[in-house]
Protein backbone atom coordinates (compact mmCIF):
# COMPACT_ATOMS: atom_id res chain seq x y z
CA UNK A 1 0.00 0.00 0.00
CA UNK A 2 1.13 3.58 -0.71
CA UNK A 3 0.00 6.60 1.26
CA UNK A 4 -1.14 9.77 -0.47
CA UNK A 5 -2.47 13.20 0.38
CA UNK A 6 -4.74 15.34 -1.79
CA UNK A 7 -4.15 19.09 -1.82
CA UNK A 8 -5.75 21.84 -3.81
CA UNK A 9 -4.52 25.26 -4.76
CA UNK A 10 -7.51 27.43 -5.73
CA UNK A 11 -9.38 24.36 -6.90
CA UNK A 12 -6.45 22.86 -8.83
CA UNK A 13 -6.14 19.50 -7.08
CA UNK A 14 -3.26 17.04 -6.83
CA UNK A 15 -2.47 13.74 -5.20
CA UNK A 16 0.89 13.97 -3.43
CA UNK A 17 3.05 10.88 -2.88
CA UNK A 18 6.44 10.42 -1.24
CA UNK A 19 8.70 9.50 -4.16
CA UNK A 20 10.76 7.18 -1.94
CA UNK A 21 7.69 5.03 -1.24
CA UNK A 22 6.07 5.12 -4.69
CA UNK A 23 6.05 2.38 -7.32
CA UNK A 24 6.70 3.09 -11.02
CA UNK A 25 5.63 6.69 -11.46
CA UNK A 26 3.83 6.90 -14.81
CA UNK A 27 1.33 4.05 -14.46
CA UNK A 28 0.79 4.57 -10.73
CA UNK A 29 0.41 8.33 -11.12
CA UNK A 30 -2.03 8.02 -14.00
CA UNK A 31 -4.16 5.48 -12.13
CA UNK A 32 -4.19 7.68 -9.04
CA UNK A 33 -5.28 10.70 -11.10
CA UNK A 34 -8.17 8.73 -12.52
CA UNK A 35 -9.28 7.02 -9.31
CA UNK A 36 -9.21 10.25 -7.29
CA UNK A 37 -10.32 12.50 -10.18
CA UNK A 38 -7.45 14.94 -9.62
CA UNK A 39 -5.51 17.12 -12.07
CA UNK A 40 -2.18 15.41 -11.44
CA UNK A 41 -0.06 13.23 -9.17
CA UNK A 42 2.97 14.86 -7.57
CA UNK A 43 5.91 12.65 -6.58
CA UNK A 44 8.10 14.45 -4.04
CA UNK A 45 11.51 13.49 -2.74
CA UNK A 46 12.68 15.49 0.28
CA UNK A 47 16.41 16.27 0.49
CA UNK A 48 18.71 18.22 2.82
CA UNK A 49 16.26 18.09 5.69
CA UNK A 50 13.57 19.79 3.68
CA UNK A 51 15.63 22.62 2.21
CA UNK A 52 15.12 21.01 -1.20
CA UNK A 53 12.72 18.56 -2.78
CA UNK A 54 12.44 17.02 -6.23
CA UNK A 55 9.02 17.36 -7.88
CA UNK A 56 7.73 15.12 -10.66
CA UNK A 57 4.21 15.71 -12.00
CA UNK A 58 2.34 12.93 -13.81
CA UNK A 59 -0.86 14.06 -15.52
CA UNK A 60 -4.04 12.07 -16.17
CA UNK A 61 -2.99 11.15 -19.71
CA UNK A 62 0.36 9.78 -18.47
CA UNK A 63 2.43 12.72 -19.67
CA UNK A 64 4.79 14.66 -17.42
CA UNK A 65 4.74 18.43 -17.11
CA UNK A 66 8.01 20.23 -16.49
CA UNK A 67 6.37 22.74 -14.18
CA UNK A 68 3.02 23.47 -12.55
CA UNK A 69 2.52 26.61 -10.48
CA UNK A 70 -0.35 25.43 -8.30
CA UNK A 71 1.24 21.99 -8.09
CA UNK A 72 4.42 23.61 -6.81
CA UNK A 73 2.43 25.46 -4.14
CA UNK A 74 0.83 22.18 -3.03
CA UNK A 75 4.21 20.46 -3.07
CA UNK A 76 5.78 23.16 -0.92
CA UNK A 77 2.92 22.93 1.59
CA UNK A 78 3.35 19.15 1.78
CA UNK A 79 7.09 19.49 2.46
CA UNK A 80 6.47 22.22 5.05
CA UNK A 81 3.96 20.08 6.94
CA UNK A 82 6.53 17.28 7.18
CA UNK A 83 9.62 19.31 8.01
CA UNK A 84 8.33 22.47 9.69
CA UNK A 85 10.25 24.63 7.21
CA UNK A 86 8.83 27.90 5.91
CA UNK A 87 10.86 27.78 2.70
CA UNK A 88 11.81 25.05 0.24
CA UNK A 89 13.46 24.92 -3.18
CA UNK A 90 11.69 22.57 -5.55
CA UNK A 91 13.76 20.94 -8.28
CA UNK A 92 11.45 20.79 -11.31
CA UNK A 93 11.83 19.99 -14.97
CA UNK A 94 11.81 23.75 -15.63
CA UNK A 95 14.56 24.42 -13.08
CA UNK A 96 14.62 25.22 -9.36
CA UNK A 97 11.65 27.09 -7.89
CA UNK A 98 11.98 28.74 -4.47
CA UNK A 99 8.79 28.60 -2.38
CA UNK A 100 7.87 30.35 0.85
CA UNK A 101 5.08 29.13 3.12
CA UNK A 102 3.09 31.37 5.48
CA UNK A 103 0.29 29.33 7.00
CA UNK A 104 -1.93 28.22 4.13
CA UNK A 105 -0.49 30.80 1.73
CA UNK A 106 2.35 29.71 -0.54
CA UNK A 107 4.40 31.92 -2.87
CA UNK A 108 6.45 30.42 -5.69
CA UNK A 109 9.32 32.12 -7.52
CA UNK A 110 8.23 31.39 -11.09
CA UNK A 111 11.33 32.53 -12.97
CA UNK A 112 11.49 34.53 -16.18
CA UNK A 113 8.82 33.86 -18.83
CA UNK A 114 9.94 33.56 -22.45
CA UNK A 115 8.37 34.48 -25.79
CA UNK A 116 11.27 33.22 -27.94
CA UNK A 117 10.29 30.51 -30.46
CA UNK A 118 12.90 28.03 -29.19
CA UNK A 119 11.69 28.50 -25.62
CA UNK A 120 7.91 28.22 -26.10
CA UNK A 121 8.61 26.16 -28.33
CA UNK A 122 7.24 27.12 -31.75
CA UNK A 123 7.74 25.52 -35.15
CA UNK A 124 8.69 28.86 -36.67
CA UNK A 125 11.45 31.45 -36.26
CA UNK A 126 9.36 34.43 -35.07
CA UNK A 127 7.59 34.94 -31.75
CA UNK A 128 3.79 34.58 -31.79
CA UNK A 129 2.48 37.82 -30.30
CA UNK A 130 -1.11 39.04 -30.70
CA UNK A 131 -1.63 37.18 -33.99
CA UNK A 132 -4.68 35.40 -35.35
CA UNK A 133 -4.93 31.64 -34.91
CA UNK A 134 -8.13 29.61 -35.30
CA UNK A 135 -10.19 32.81 -35.12
CA UNK A 136 -8.59 34.26 -31.97
CA UNK A 137 -5.83 36.80 -31.39
CA UNK A 138 -3.28 34.86 -29.35
CA UNK A 139 0.12 35.26 -27.78
CA UNK A 140 2.39 32.29 -27.07
CA UNK A 141 4.62 32.21 -24.00
CA UNK A 142 6.48 29.73 -21.81
CA UNK A 143 6.06 30.19 -18.04
CA UNK A 144 7.58 26.80 -17.22
CA UNK A 145 5.35 25.06 -19.78
CA UNK A 146 3.92 26.33 -23.11
CA UNK A 147 0.89 28.60 -22.93
CA UNK A 148 -1.38 30.50 -25.29
CA UNK A 149 -3.24 33.58 -24.02
CA UNK A 150 -6.19 35.23 -25.72
CA UNK A 151 -8.21 38.14 -24.34
CA UNK A 152 -11.98 37.98 -24.81
CA UNK A 153 -14.94 40.11 -23.74
CA UNK A 154 -16.33 37.44 -21.43
CA UNK A 155 -14.53 34.19 -20.55
CA UNK A 156 -17.82 32.54 -19.64
CA UNK A 157 -19.34 33.23 -23.06
CA UNK A 158 -16.78 31.06 -24.88
CA UNK A 159 -17.23 27.32 -25.40
CA UNK A 160 -13.73 26.42 -24.20
CA UNK A 161 -14.12 22.72 -24.91
CA UNK A 162 -14.79 23.54 -28.56
CA UNK A 163 -12.36 26.42 -29.21
CA UNK A 164 -9.31 25.17 -27.29
CA UNK A 165 -8.37 21.77 -28.86
CA UNK A 166 -7.56 23.11 -32.36
CA UNK A 167 -5.19 25.64 -30.77
CA UNK A 168 -3.79 23.24 -28.18
CA UNK A 169 -2.89 20.74 -30.94
CA UNK A 170 -1.95 23.25 -33.67
CA UNK A 171 1.15 22.38 -35.67
CA UNK A 172 2.82 25.65 -34.67
CA UNK A 173 3.19 24.13 -31.16
CA UNK A 174 5.32 20.98 -31.54
CA UNK A 175 4.87 20.14 -27.84
CA UNK A 176 1.28 21.38 -27.67
CA UNK A 177 0.14 24.31 -25.54
CA UNK A 178 -2.20 25.13 -22.67
CA UNK A 179 -4.96 27.51 -23.79
CA UNK A 180 -5.98 30.43 -21.58
CA UNK A 181 -8.93 32.79 -21.90
CA UNK A 182 -8.68 36.10 -20.04
CA UNK A 183 -11.09 38.98 -19.51
CA UNK A 184 -9.99 42.29 -18.01
CA UNK A 185 -11.99 43.53 -15.02
CA UNK A 186 -12.61 47.09 -13.88
CA UNK A 187 -10.54 46.47 -10.73
CA UNK A 188 -7.42 45.86 -12.84
CA UNK A 189 -7.46 42.09 -12.50
CA UNK A 190 -8.40 39.34 -14.94
CA UNK A 191 -10.85 36.47 -15.03
CA UNK A 192 -9.29 33.24 -16.29
CA UNK A 193 -10.31 29.93 -17.81
CA UNK A 194 -7.76 27.33 -18.89
CA UNK A 195 -7.82 24.23 -21.07
CA UNK A 196 -4.88 22.25 -19.75
CA UNK A 197 -2.54 20.12 -21.82
CA UNK A 198 -2.23 16.64 -20.29
CA UNK A 199 -5.55 16.97 -18.48
CA UNK A 200 -7.17 17.54 -21.90
CA UNK A 201 -9.95 19.57 -20.43
CA UNK A 202 -10.72 22.64 -18.36
CA UNK A 203 -9.21 22.92 -14.88
CA UNK A 204 -10.49 25.07 -12.02
CA UNK A 205 -7.15 26.88 -11.83
CA UNK A 206 -3.78 27.00 -13.58
CA UNK A 207 -0.90 28.83 -11.93
CA UNK A 208 1.47 28.91 -14.89
CA UNK A 209 -1.51 30.08 -16.96
CA UNK A 210 -2.27 32.88 -14.53
CA UNK A 211 1.35 34.03 -14.75
CA UNK A 212 1.11 33.85 -18.55
CA UNK A 213 -1.98 36.07 -18.56
CA UNK A 214 -0.34 38.71 -16.37
CA UNK A 215 2.92 38.76 -18.34
CA UNK A 216 1.17 38.91 -21.71
CA UNK A 217 -1.13 41.70 -20.48
CA UNK A 218 1.92 43.69 -19.35
CA UNK A 219 3.75 43.05 -22.62
CA UNK A 220 0.77 44.36 -24.60
CA UNK A 221 0.50 47.48 -22.44
CA UNK A 222 -2.75 46.47 -20.76
CA UNK A 223 -1.29 46.73 -17.23
CA UNK A 224 1.95 48.14 -15.73
CA UNK A 225 5.10 46.12 -16.39
CA UNK A 226 5.83 45.81 -12.65
CA UNK A 227 3.65 45.33 -9.60
CA UNK A 228 0.98 42.84 -8.58
CA UNK A 229 -2.13 41.74 -10.42
CA UNK A 230 -4.96 39.43 -9.39
CA UNK A 231 -5.91 36.66 -11.81
CA UNK A 232 -9.10 34.78 -10.97
CA UNK A 233 -9.77 31.30 -12.35
CA UNK A 234 -12.98 29.55 -11.26
CA UNK A 235 -11.23 28.12 -8.19
CA UNK A 236 -10.32 31.45 -6.61
CA UNK A 237 -7.87 34.35 -6.70
CA UNK A 238 -4.15 34.16 -7.49
CA UNK A 239 -1.72 37.04 -7.03
CA UNK A 240 0.95 37.43 -9.69
CA UNK A 241 4.04 39.51 -9.00
CA UNK A 242 5.80 41.21 -11.92
CA UNK A 243 9.31 42.36 -11.04
CA UNK A 244 11.72 44.84 -12.58
CA UNK A 245 14.18 42.04 -13.41
CA UNK A 246 11.36 40.35 -15.41
CA UNK A 247 11.02 37.45 -12.95
CA UNK A 248 7.58 36.56 -11.63
CA UNK A 249 5.90 35.15 -8.53
CA UNK A 250 2.69 33.20 -7.94
CA UNK A 251 0.88 33.44 -4.61
CA UNK A 252 -2.32 31.86 -3.32
CA UNK A 253 -3.97 29.57 -0.77
CA UNK A 254 -3.23 25.85 -0.49
CA UNK A 255 -5.16 23.26 1.49
CA UNK A 256 -4.88 19.54 2.29
CA UNK A 257 -8.34 18.01 1.82
CA UNK A 258 -7.80 14.24 2.00
CA UNK A 259 -5.38 11.58 3.25
CA UNK A 260 -5.57 7.95 2.20
CA UNK A 261 -3.78 4.87 0.95
CA UNK A 262 -3.99 2.89 -2.24
CA UNK A 263 -2.89 -0.56 -3.37
CA UNK A 264 0.28 -0.65 -5.49
CA UNK A 265 -1.22 -3.35 -7.68
N, C-alpha and C positions, 0 to 999 in steps of 0.2 A: 504494500500500500504506500502511496505517496501523499503527503500532506500538501494542501494548497490554501491560499487566501484569495479572496476576491476583493479588489479595490475599485473605486471609480473616481475619476477626476472629471467633474462637471458632466457626469453621465456617460463618459467614455470608460467602459469597464474592462478589467483585465484579471485573469487568473495569475497569481504569482506563486512560483515554485522555486525552492532552493535547488540550484543547479547541481549541487553535490549529491542530492538525493534523487534526482530525476532520471528516468530511463531515456532512451533515444528521443531527442528533442522534437523532431519534425512530426512524427506520427503521434506521439503522446500529446504534444502541444495542440495539434489540430483536433484530436479527439476531445481534449479538454475544452477547447473553444466551442465545439459543437454541443457537447453535453451540458455545459453551463450557459450557453448562449451569450458568450462574451466576445469582445472585439479582438482579443489577442491573449496569448499566454506568454508571460514574462518569466524567463529563467535567469535567476540572479545568483552570482557567486561572490560572497563577501570576502574581501582581502584586507590585509593591514588593519585588522581590528575594526573594520567598518569605515576607514578613511576612503577606501575605493570599493567598487563592486563592478563586475562585468554584467552587462545586460544584453540578453538575446531575446528578440521578439518573434514569435511564430504566430502567423495570422491564420484565420479560419480556412483559407485555401491552401495552407501548407507553405506559403512563401514566407520569407523573412524580411522584415523592414529594418533598414540601417538605423533609423531613429524614429522615435515617437515622443512628442512633447508631453502629452498627458500620461503616457506609459512611463516616461522618465519620472514624472512627479509621483506616480504610484510606487515606482521602484524605490525612490528615495525615502518615501514614507515607510515602506516595508523595512528597509535597512535601518532607519532611525528607530523603529519600534523594537528591533532586535539588539541594537548596540547602544542606544541612548545618545547617539551623536546628532548634532544639529546641522551637520554638513557632510556631504559625501560626493565624491567624484565618480560618476558612472562612465565606464568604458563601453562605448557603443560603436556600431559599425560606421557612424559618421564622425567618430572622434570622441574625446573626453568631454563630458558635460558636468559642470559643477552645479550642485543643488544645495539649497539651504532650506531647512525645515523649521517653521515656527508654528507649533501646535499642528493644526490641520492644514495650514497654508504652506505650500511648497513652491519655491521659485527655482527655475532652471535657467542656467546660462546657455542660450541656444546658438551661440556662435554667430558667424557672419553669413547671411544669405547670399546666394549667387544667381545672377541672371545669365552668365556666360553659357554658350551652347554646350561646351564640354562638361560643364558642371551640372546642368539641369538633369540629364543630358537631352540634347536635341539632335535630330538627324539633318541638321543644316548648319551653316557657318555663321549665321546672324542670330542675335537674341530675338526672342518672341515677345514683344512689348506692345500691348494695346493694339493687336491685330485681329482681324476677323478669322474665326475658325468655327465651322459648323453652325454659323449664324450668330455667334457671340463674339464680342470684343474681349480677347483674353490676353493675359500676361503669364508667362511661364517663369518659374523661380524654383530654386532648390533651397529648402530650409532644414536640410537634413535628409529629406526625401523629395522627389519631384512633385511640384504642385502647379496647378493652373488656377488663376483667379479671374473671375469676371464679375463686374458690378452691374446689378440689375435694380429696377425700381422697387421690387418687392420679392424677397427670397421665397416667400410662401406661395407666390403666384406661379412659380416655375415647377414643372413636373421634372424633378431632378432625376428620377429613375429613367426617364426617357431621354433627357438632353445630355446626361453625363457620359454614358458608355461610349458614344462615338468619339468624344474628346479623350476620355481616359485611354482608349485603345488606338488613337490616331497614330499613323505611321511616323509623324514628326517626333513622337515620344518613344524611342526604342525600348525604354524600360517602363513605359506606361506613366500615368500621372494621376494624382489625386485631383478632384475637381471641386472647386470652392465657389459658391455663390456668396456675394456680399451686398448688403444694402446700407448706405450711409444713413445715420440717424441724426436728428436735430441736436442731440447732446454731444456730438462729435465722435461717437462710437459707431460700431457696425454690427448688424445682424449677420449671422453666418449659417450656411448649410454646406455640408461636405459629403461627397460621394467618395468613399475611401478605397483606394487600390488595395487588394488583398482581402478586404472584407467583401468587396464587390457589392456595396450597397451604402445607404446613408448611415452615418453614425451620429450619435447625439452630441459629440464634440470631437474636435481635432485640433490639438495644440500646434503642431507644425503648420496646419492650415490657417489657424488664427494668426500666427506670426507672418505667414505669407500675405494674408490680407492687409495687415498693418504696413508691412514693408512696401508692398505694391502701391497702396494708397499714398504713402509718403513719396514714393518715386514718381508718381503721376501728379504730385502737387495737391492732393486732396486733403492732406493733413500735414502738420509740421514734420520735418525730418527727424527731430529729436523730441523726446518726452514720452508720455504714457498714453495708451489708447485702450479702451475697453472693446473687446470683440465678444459677441454673445451668440454662441451656438444654442441649440435647443436645450442643452443640459445645464446652462448657466453662464456666468460671466467669467472671462479670462482677461487678465491685464497684461498687455504687451509693452515692454520697454524698448524704446529706440534710442540708442546711444550715439554720441558724437563719433566714436570710432567705428560705427556701422555694425557693432555687435548688437544682439537682441536678448531679451529675457522673456520668460513666460511664467506667469504667476497665477495660482488659483487654488481652490480647496481640493482636498483629497480625503477619502474616507474608506475605511475597511468595512465591508458590509457582510462578509460571510467567511467562515473557516470550515474546511472539510477535509476529507481524504478520499482517494480514488484508487481503484485497483490498477496495477501496472499492466495487467493483461489486456 
